[in-house]
Amino acid sequence: MDKALDVFWRHGYEGASISELTHAMGISPPSLYAAFGNKEKLFHSALDRYAEVRKQIWAELMKEPTARAMMERLFDRVIEFYADEGNPNCCMLVKLSTAESDKVLAEQLCAKRAEAETMLIDRFSQAKTEGELPGDIEPADLAGYFMTVLDGLSVRAAAGAGREELHKVANLAMRGWPSP
């Protein structure tokens, strides 16, 4: 599944051919169809795998003692991933959300992105309750802001921005962290 995920991540749904997918997975086309039914179902399975891995990473990050520390570590993890030459240099959900035209696929991509934002809202709500954030800050607004910055980092990385430039953006975003 990870091999199929990589092909979709690098080429998009439309750009990933059955031959590329089966070659990467080390299976024949009939085996792909027997296991998944069609390319779209394989894509949905690959997207579920992507979301599963992301949830594990987010769960680890949520253990940070403060929401601010969690965001700083999240930025570091994302930037290091994008800057590693062996990895796709962008978020799969951001890349495919802006590139794919299929409405069903777009809805699933948006739903997966919303899961991450919900995790941020929950963490920021906890931070507000614990007094880490001022009372006038809406956790959903702060989550939307940081999701926008994360999406922007993905777009900039895909356009060729390096580690140093991405860290500058993240550091600037963190300067706006609301103090209680």
Secondary structure as UniProt FT lines:
FT   HELIX           2..15
FT   HELIX           18..25
FT   HELIX           29..36
FT   HELIX           39..61
FT   TURN            62..63
FT   HELIX           67..83
FT   TURN            85..86
FT   HELIX           92..99
FT   HELIX           103..129
FT   TURN            130..131
FT   TURN            135..136
FT   HELIX           139..158
FT   TURN            159..160
FT   HELIX           163..175
//
